[in-house]
C-alpha cells in the first residue's frame, strides 16, 4: 500500500517546527505528494477517491502549517500536478492547475493568463534572485498576475476530508460488475511502483469507471 500523503505532510510539518525552533528555513523546498495519481483499483490499495482526498487533505495541512509559522510573511508556495495525465477537461487535455499561496498572492481568484512550466520556473528564479538557467525560462512570462502589492497575512485553515481515507479496493472476486472486476485485475498488473509508467489511456479509464461507474461515457480525445 502506498504511504498516505497525510503522513508525508505530517513529516514535513514536523521538520517545519524544527526549523522554527532554530529560527531558519531553507530558501527552496521541494515536497512530493504523489497519491493524486492513485493506485487504480488494485486490491488492498485505497480507492481512487480516497487517495485524491488524502492528497487534497495533505496539501491543506501543509498550507495551514506554513501560514501559521513564523516564516509565512516571506514564503511563497507553488503547488502543481506533475502532469494532467493526458485527461481532458472542458477545454483541453494539455492544461493543469497551479496554486500560488503567499501573503502577496491574490486571494480567491482564478487567474486565466496563459502560463507554462517555464513561467513557474522563471517566477521562482525572480523570487530567489537567481538568473535564468537558459533561454527558455529567460523568455518565459513571469506569473506577475497572481500577485498583489498589498499583503494579506491572515492564515489558512485546512478543510477536513469528507471522503474516508481508509476506503480500500476489494479483491476482484468480490466485485460483481464484470468490467470493474477486470479493471481490478488489470490494476494489479500495472507498474504502479514506477513513476509515469502506466499506460495512460488504460489507467485513465480505470479511474474514470471507478469514480463514475461503467455507464458514464468516457470523454474521448477529439
C-alpha positions in Angstrom: 0.0 0.0 0.0 1.3 3.5 -0.8 2.4 5.8 2.0 -0.5 8.2 2.7 0.2 11.7 1.6 -1.0 12.9 5.0 1.9 11.1 6.6 4.3 12.9 4.2 2.6 16.2 5.1 2.9 15.4 8.8 6.7 14.6 8.4 7.1 18.0 6.6 5.2 19.8 9.4 7.5 18.1 12.0 10.5 19.4 10.1 8.9 22.9 9.8 8.5 23.1 13.6 12.2 22.1 14.0 13.2 24.8 11.6 11.1 27.3 13.6 12.9 26.3 16.8 16.2 27.0 15.0 14.9 30.2 13.5 15.9 29.3 10.0 14.3 27.8 6.9 15.8 26.7 3.5 15.4 29.1 0.6 13.9 26.4 -1.5 12.0 23.3 -0.5 10.6 20.6 -2.8 7.7 18.4 -1.4 6.4 15.5 -3.4 2.8 14.4 -2.7 2.2 11.6 -5.3 -1.1 10.0 -4.3 -3.2 12.0 -6.7 -2.1 9.5 -9.3 -3.9 6.9 -7.2 -3.4 3.1 -7.3 -6.3 2.5 -9.7 -8.5 -0.3 -8.3 -5.7 -2.5 -7.2 -6.6 -4.8 -4.3 -5.7 -3.5 -0.8 -5.0 0.0 -2.2 -7.2 2.9 -1.1 -9.8 3.7 -3.7 -9.0 6.4 -6.2 -11.5 8.7 -4.3 -9.8 8.0 -1.0 -6.3 8.8 -2.4 -7.4 12.0 -4.0 -9.0 13.0 -0.7 -5.7 12.1 1.0 -3.7 14.2 -1.4 -6.1 17.2 -1.0 -6.0 17.0 2.8 -2.2 16.7 2.8 -1.8 19.9 0.7 -4.3 21.7 3.0 -2.3 20.6 6.1 1.0 21.9 4.5 -0.5 25.3 3.6 -2.1 25.6 7.1 1.2 24.8 8.8 3.2 27.2 6.7 0.6 30.0 7.1 0.7 29.7 10.9 4.5 29.6 11.0 7.0 32.5 11.6 8.2 32.0 8.0 4.8 32.9 6.5 5.5 36.6 5.7 8.4 35.6 3.4 7.1 32.3 2.0 5.5 31.5 -1.4 4.2 28.0 -2.1 3.6 26.8 -5.7 1.5 23.6 -5.9 1.1 21.8 -9.3 0.3 18.4 -10.6 3.3 16.8 -12.2 1.1 16.3 -15.3 -2.6 16.3 -16.2 -2.4 12.6 -17.1 -3.5 13.5 -20.6 -7.0 13.8 -19.4 -9.4 16.3 -21.0 -11.3 18.8 -19.0 -13.9 21.1 -20.7 -11.2 22.9 -22.6 -8.1 20.9 -23.3 -6.0 17.8 -22.5 -2.9 19.9 -22.0 -3.9 22.0 -19.1 -3.0 21.5 -15.5 -3.6 23.5 -12.3 -1.2 25.7 -10.3 -2.0 27.1 -6.8 0.1 30.0 -5.7 0.0 30.6 -1.9 1.6 33.5 -0.1 0.6 36.7 1.7 1.2 38.5 -1.6 -0.9 36.4 -3.9 -4.4 37.4 -4.9 -6.9 35.6 -2.7 -9.9 33.7 -4.0 -9.2 34.5 -7.6 -8.7 32.4 -10.8 -6.0 33.8 -13.0 -6.6 32.9 -16.6 -3.3 34.3 -18.0 -1.6 31.7 -20.1 1.4 30.4 -18.2 3.5 27.3 -18.7 6.1 25.3 -16.7 8.9 27.7 -17.6 6.7 30.6 -16.3 6.7 28.8 -13.0 10.4 28.4 -13.0 11.0 32.0 -14.0 8.8 33.2 -11.2 10.7 31.1 -8.6 14.0 32.4 -10.0 12.9 36.0 -9.7 11.7 35.4 -6.1 15.0 33.8 -5.2 17.2 36.3 -7.1 18.5 33.7 -9.4 19.4 34.2 -13.1 17.7 32.2 -15.8 19.1 28.7 -16.5 18.7 29.0 -20.3 16.8 31.0 -23.0 13.6 29.1 -22.4 13.0 30.3 -18.8 14.6 33.7 -19.7 11.9 34.3 -22.3 9.0 32.9 -20.1 6.2 35.1 -18.9 6.6 35.5 -15.1 3.4 34.9 -13.1 3.0 38.6 -12.1 -0.8 38.5 -12.5 -1.0 36.1 -9.5 0.4 38.6 -7.1 -0.5 41.9 -5.4 1.5 44.6 -3.7 -0.8 44.6 -0.6 -0.2 41.6 1.6 -2.8 39.6 3.5 -1.1 37.8 6.4 -4.2 36.0 7.6 -3.5 32.3 7.9 -5.2 29.4 6.1 -7.3 26.8 7.8 -7.4 23.4 6.2 -10.8 21.8 5.4 -11.4 18.3 6.8 -11.8 15.5 4.3 -15.4 14.3 3.6 -14.3 11.1 1.9 -12.9 8.4 4.3 -9.2 7.9 3.7 -9.4 4.2 4.6 -11.8 3.1 1.9 -10.0 0.1 0.4 -10.4 -1.5 -3.0 -11.9 -5.0 -2.7 -10.4 -8.1 -4.2 -11.6 -8.8 -7.8 -13.6 -11.9 -6.8 -15.8 -9.7 -4.6 -16.7 -7.3 -7.4 -20.0 -8.1 -9.1 -19.6 -5.8 -12.1 -17.6 -7.7 -14.8 -16.0 -4.5 -16.2 -14.9 -3.2 -12.7 -13.7 -6.7 -11.8 -11.5 -6.7 -15.0 -10.3 -3.2 -14.0 -9.1 -4.6 -10.6 -7.3 -7.4 -12.3 -5.6 -5.0 -14.7 -4.7 -2.6 -11.9 -2.9 -5.4 -10.1 -0.7 -5.8 -13.2 0.2 -2.2 -13.7 3.7 -0.8 -12.8 2.3 1.4 -10.0 5.6 1.5 -8.2 7.3 3.4 -11.1 6.5 7.0 -11.9 4.5 7.6 -15.1 5.0 4.0 -16.3 1.3 3.1 -16.5 -0.4 3.2 -19.9 -2.2 6.5 -19.7 -5.4 5.6 -21.6 -5.9 2.3 -19.7 -5.2 3.9 -16.3 -7.5 6.9 -17.0 -10.4 4.6 -18.0 -9.9 2.5 -14.8 -10.0 5.6 -12.6 -13.0 7.0 -14.6 -15.1 3.9 -14.2 -14.2 3.6 -10.5 -15.4 7.2 -9.8 -18.2 7.5 -12.4 -19.4 3.9 -12.9 -19.4 1.8 -16.0 -22.3 3.5 -17.8 -21.0 7.1 -17.8 -19.4 7.8 -21.2 -15.7 8.3 -21.1 -14.5 11.7 -22.6 -12.7 10.6 -25.7 -10.0 12.6 -27.4 -11.5 14.5 -30.4 
